[in-house]
Amino acid sequence: MSKSIMLMGTSSHVGKSILTTALCRIFHREGRRVVPFKAQNMALNSYVTKEGLEMGRAQVAQAEAAGLEPMVDMNPVLLKPTGHSCSQVILEGRPVGNMSAREYHKGYSLQAFGAVKAALGRLQQEYDTLVIEGAGSPAEINLLQHDIVNMGMARMANAPVLIVGDIDRGGVFASLYGTVKLLEQDRAYMKGTIINKFRGDAEILKPGLNMLEELIDLPAVGVVPYLKLD
């Protein structure tokens, strides 16, 4: 059985995709057969594979880091926003129609779950290491019942989870604390936290990390510096 590690964030844009890409490259350099996976992505722009199938662009970069050709199993569900609370649903690389958020979450998400489970199973058979990326915040408690991309995915893949917080936008300790506390039912999967986009003095930050570890009983496994990508 393949091994998995999963990155979730306290919100969108905390740097999950970049950190997932980095882990794919690290594992690839170690000689592992590593593959990225994001069950459900939301992005306006997509990438078209050699087979003519659509997938999220972030997983394309992650595939390159892993030394692989992009394939839709890396991102079986893609939601492309078309307006207020409405998206075009791309399932296994092919459009299946436009749906409101209510239509998707209350009905179609079960069919999407089947596609996600099948894609995950294929990757687990072919690769020895999966680096899984969550979406948005896992602590959207109104969506937990139908979740297929965050803790629902962690349970499906039996994957240990690292929670990523963005210190550059402020409030990182509160967001990490709140995320962990709202997900107490899945605490067994959470193995640590990562502070991302750090610009300051590490010695000044250290007391906060120690206090956070005591409050949530999870280790702060890393502090990643702010990277300018332009």
Beta strands, then each sheet from edge to edge (+ up, - down):
strand 1: 3-9
strand 2: 34-37
strand 3: 40-42
strand 4: 46-48
strand 5: 54-56
strand 6: 77-83
strand 7: 86-91
strand 8: 94-100
strand 9: 129-133
strand 10: 161-166
strand 11: 190-198
strand 12: 220-225
sheet 1: 2+ 9+ 1+ 10+ 11+ 12+
sheet 2: 3+ 6+ 7- 8+
sheet 3: 4+ 5-
end
